């Protein structure tokens, strides 16, 4: 990789396993400052796990995760929280607090991490809602929002602190085509307006390639391919080609290779 910009995130030789299931197997990638980067891969490939490693929720078994030249998994609690204040996260299902209004959902991270006068807080919240086209929803409960509106509120909360790094976990999942385009355009516009660095984790190839500057495709615990959207779409690598073009046949298996059914239920083969 030869990015001209300084890298905000550097992941080197990372290995991670859930119990006996090894998910990441020496994965390395870099996210340059000011860019919008997509991390694509099939379900269960470790995309969301990668975001958790960057945010310090979990630690790698091996390898290094660096954000802004800090090794995330070596930080003490106070330093980790300081770093997290510079990050924004949009969760897979939005992650809105159901017992709080839209206004309080967006105000929540600022109430937790900053002592702002209520008048200033109100201006910031309404400004963020205005940025996603939902200023008039501030008094509503999350249950009163459509799926697309809820995802836009979650986006407003993710950028509440004008983060240096914004992470979006499956931002297009379960949305109608119009809502998908609205969310995609907002992510692009907000990244450019804030001068932030953004990571979009998704399996939605068609939307991601229209949105981002650079693409990583991960498979079997490592980077299978990386480049511009056009380079990935024209890749001849069997895995990358199958995934980018949604081909039913190729190295990506449909069935999960688990244990035989009889062994899973405690049965053993009889001795011959």
Secondary structure, DSSP 4 states (H G I P E B T S, - for coil): ---SSPEEEEEEEEEEEETTEEEEEEEEEEEETT-EEEEE--TTSSHHHHHHHHTTSS--SEEEEEETTEEGGG--HHHHHHHHTTEEEEBTTB---TTSBHHHHHHHHHHHH----HHHHHHHHHHHHHHTT-GGGTTSBGGGS-HHHHHHHHHHHHTTT--SEEEEESTTTT--HHHHHHHHHHHHHHHHHHT-EEEEEES-HHHHHHH-SEEEEEETTEEEEEE-HHHHHT---HHHHHHHTT-SSSSS-SS-----HHHHTT--PPP-
